[in-house]
Structures are given as C-alpha cells and as structure tokens.
Amino acid sequence: MEPRAMVIRGGEVVSSEGAGRADVLIRGERIEAVGAVGHVADAEVVDAGGQLVIPGGVDVHTHFDMDAGAVRSADDFATGTIAAACGGTTTVVDFATAYRGETAAEGLAAWHAKAAGKAVVDYGFHMTLTDLRRPAGDVVAEMGEAGVTSFKLYMTYRDRLMVSDDTIAEIMRAAEPSGALVCLHCEDDNTLEDRRRRALAAGRTAPRWHAWSRPPGAEASAVARAVRMAEDAGAPLYVVHLSSGPALEEVRRARERGVAVFAETCPQYLYLSAERYEEAPAAAARYVCAPPLRDPHHAEELWEGLRAGHLQVVATDHCPFTAGDRARGLGGSGWDDFTGIPGGLPGVETRLALIYQKVAEGLLTRQQWVGLCCTTPAKLFGLHPAKGELAPGADADVVVFDPALELPLNAARLHMNVDYSPYEGVVVRGWPSLVLSRGRAVARAGQPVSGPAEGRFLRRQAGAAHDL
C-alpha cells in the first residue's frame, strides 16, 4: 500500500539560501516535492497560508539524562525530545561520555541505553573523551563505524573531564583524515583554578563570583590555543557555547586567515546577562552555567557575529536542573559556595522562537535563521541532506512556523522538565503551529501530539566542515 500523503499548501518555504511561496508534498517519511503541487488523491492538506515552512530544527548541543555528581540533568530523552518537538526541533545530537576508566564503546553503549525507546524525535551522539585508553586513530575509526563522527574534549574540569593539549592534538590528527569534527569546551583551566582559589580564600562564595571566576579572557585564550592546535593538525575545529566578544574575535581572526574553525553560541548568551547573578543566592543559582553569563555588551557582539557570519550555529547546551537539585548541589548535601552548584540552563524548546525574534526585528534574515538553527548544523555534523533541508528525498522533518502565534516562555506553559524558565514573563511572537518528524505530527501549536516514541538513532557520516 502506498504511504499516506500530506500536502502543506501556500506557505513561504524558507531555506538557508532563499525563500518563496511553494507547496511541500510529503509521502510517508520523506519529502517528495517542493513547488507547485496539484491535487493529490487522499492527501491530508495543511493550509500554511501566512506562515513560514522551514526544515525541522537541528540542535547539536544537548545534555539529556546526564550525571552531575549527586544530581542529574532534569530532562531525559523522553521529556527532552518532547520539549524539543514542541519548539520545532526535530533532531538533537547529545553528548555521550566515556568517563575516565571507560572505553568509548562503553560510554556510547550507556547513552544508547538512556535513549532507546524514549526519544520522540531523531537523535545522534557526539563522543566525549576524557582519556585515551587506545590509540586515537583506533578510537576515531571505531566510533565512525558506530555512526559517531564528532568528539567533545574539555580544556577545563581537571578533576573529571579535562584532557591535556597533547591529547587534544593527538585526537585532532587522528580525526583529520576522516573529516571527523573535534568540538572543544574552551576555558583556560589554570586561570579558572586560580580565580576560584582566590575567591574562596576571600570568602566570596555567592553565585555572583561564579562569573568572576571564569572571565572572558580565559575563554579567549583557550580558543586561541585550540585554533593553533587545529591549524597544526590541518583539522577542522568546532567551538561549543562561545559566550564572549574576545573569544569571538579569536574565531573571526582564524577564519579570516583560512582556518577551518566554526563556533556556536546559545540563546542564554544572547538574551541573558551576568546581572542575573546579582539576585538573591537561591535565585542567582538558577543561572549558573559554564561559560557563565556575561556583561550585556558581549551579547551585542555575539548578535553582530551571527549577523556577519562569524558564528555559524545556534545550539542550546540544554542541561537544566530543578531548583531542588540546585539546592542539593553536586555533592548532594547542599552547596556552600558557587563551585558546588550544578551548572546548565533549559533551552531546547525555546531556541527557534528566541532567534526568530531578531528576524522580526530585522537584525537577521529568515535565511540566516534557518541556516543557524537547521541547515548549517546538519551539514557540519553529517546529517545533511536528510536533515536541515526541505528537498525531494529529505526526511520529512518540517516546521510550519506561525509568525503571529504568541506564547509566554513561562515554566508552566513549556514542556522542559524543570520548575523555572530563564525567560519567565517573556512573550515571544512566532511559534511553530505544526511540527513533523519524518512525516509524523509530533507537536501542534506548542503542544505535544500523543503517540509512540519513534525517534531513531542517526548513524552519521563525517560532516562537510572543509566545504563550508
């Protein structure tokens, strides 16, 4: 029997390269045609008049069901992907982690167990390496065969996650022949350790000192080191959650001289500032993340970086903790100072709408919005052309986005499994009216569509970093 058809009629189809009025014909799980579509017998027809039709969002930075000492990130692969779907994201790439003493294969197996049978949308994994128990080339090859073609490394958290510059360089050299992409958390650990020690010695324990202990210069100097290593290895580099003007300048300079370096930023660094840390400690603790929120002028520089093309991706670093878990702290018995507060913010549901606000204001074009949130991350991480594109043969991951639909970003209205919203009281104008994942409706007007969890693991090829 022929798969059921759907026609999305009369919308403005937006890609990263252009926009125009067109219909989208979907048959089963794939897009069959984009253009003028005539009558299709027995097809479901969606009237998209006055709305934008875009590829499903691709969020390449989430932390679902992640251990953080005595607590765990609030969203698992069920609640996290439901929230993603409600906000128009139909693909997530989460960070599997091989903790010290574990092999990459063991870490990957643990994350497969977390996700299996729970995800509502499709998902992939990066592999976070915290040490090398085998030659880097063997690890890269093994993970490539398992469909994992990107690797996360930390330049800080020396007690549990950090690897040496020598290890980073070795993994970059091993990744280069296959086109695997190395992703780095860039903060200079020596600076952070020194500032933490000085703050605590002076009795400066409140969350406001979290930002002081992780200054923009520590991020910028780490980005500069990472760029040098990537340049020496001839390997592409992806900087995660870039948060400051000086770090952006390092990326801009590197790209100007032809280095294949790419960077993402996140909505929290675009919309929130370090002023949140001046609130009462329990409230301020909700905004602890790494890198920390910055002074407002950094957000202005990041928006300009997005507009000018110096930043290529907007992801979320979605890693929320409930107020109770924040209070319990990493050790489980409460936090005595800012170093014991679990770090991370919710965001997987609100990304598309928050970035669209700047389209409505005229700072970004609709094409840039789609490129930043859908197409470029799909290309960089080996998901394109199945994901991030509305084209014949692509997966039918489609968002019908109503630019007039208003929605308050309040915790009670959103679906992330956390008891606060960083944007409480903010009302956005523009939200998905319909979200399809491989042709299945998974959300309507910001509410989930009930049904089985049919998200699939995406075995990725190496991305197209050298071609972007």
C-alpha positions, 0 to 999 in steps of 0.5 A: 500500500502506498504511504499516506500523503500530506500536502502543506499548501501556500506557505513561504518555504524558507531555506538557508539560501532563499525563500518563496511561496511553494507547496511541500508534498510529503509521502510517508517519511520523506519529502517528495516535492517542493513547488507547485503541487496539484491535487493529490488523491487522499492527501491530508492538506495543511493550509500554511497560508501566512506562515513560514515552512522551514526544515525541522530544527537541528540542535547539536548541543544537548545534555539529556539524562546526564550525571552531575555528581549527586544530581542529574540533568532534569530532562531525559530523552523522553521529556527532552525530545518532547520539549524539543518537538514542541519548539520545532526541533526535530533532531538533537545530537547529545553528548555521550561520555566515556568517563575516565576508566571507560572505553568509548564503546562503553560510554556510547553503549550507556547513552544508547541505553538512556535513549532507546525507546524514549526519544520522540524525535531523531537523535545522534551522539557526539563522543566525549573523551576524557582519556585515551585508553587506545590509540586515537586513530583506533578510537576515531575509526571505531566510533565512525563505524558506530555512526559517531563522527564528532568528539567533545574534549574539555580544556577545563574540569581537571578533576573529571573531564579535562584532557591535556593539549597533547591529547587534544592534538593527538585526537585532532590528527587522528580525526583529520583524515576522516573529516571527523569534527573535534568540538572543544569546551574552551576555558583556560583551566589554570586561570579558572583554578586560580580565580576560584582559589582566590575567591574562596580564600576571600570568602566570596562564595555567592553565585555572583563570583561564579562569573568572576571566576571564569572571565572572558579572557580565559575563554579567549585564550583557550580558543586561541590555543585550540585554533593553533592546535587545529591549524597544526593538525590541518583539522577542522575545529568546532567551538561549543557555547562561545559566550564572549566578544574576545573569544569571538574575535579569536574565531573571526581572526582564524577564519579570516586567515583560512582556518577551518574553525566554526563556533556556536553560541546559545540563546542564554548568551544572547538574551541573558546577562551576568546581572542575573547573578546579582539576585538573591543566592537561591535565585542567582543559582538558577543561572549558573552555567559554564561559560557563565553569563556575561556583561550585556555588551558581549551579547551585542557582539555575539548578535553582530557575529551571527549577523556577519557570519562569524558564528555559524550555529545556534545550539542550546547546551540544554542541561537544566536542573530543578531548583531542588537539585540546585539546592542539593548541589553536586555533592548532594548535601547542599552547596556552600559556595558557587563551585558546588552548584550544578551548572546548565540552563533549559533551552531546547524548546525555546531556541527557534522562537528566541532567534526568530525574534531578531528576524522580526526585528530585522537584525537577521534574515529568515535565511540566516535563521534557518541556516543557524538553527537547521541547515548549517548544523546538519551539514557540519555534523553529517546529517545533511541532506536528510536533515536541515533541508526541505528537498525531494528525498529529505526526511520529512522533518518540517516546521510550519512556523506561525509568525503571529502565534504568541506564547509566554516562555513561562515554566508552566506553559513549556514542556522542559522538565524543570520548575523555572524558565530563564525567560519567565514573563517573556512573550515571544511572537512566532511559534511553530503551529505544526511540527513533523518528524519524518512525516509524523505530527509530533507537536501542534501549536506548542503542544505535544501530539500523543503517540509512540516514541519513534525517534531513531538513532542517526548513524552519521557520516563525517560532516562537510566542515572543509566545504563550508 
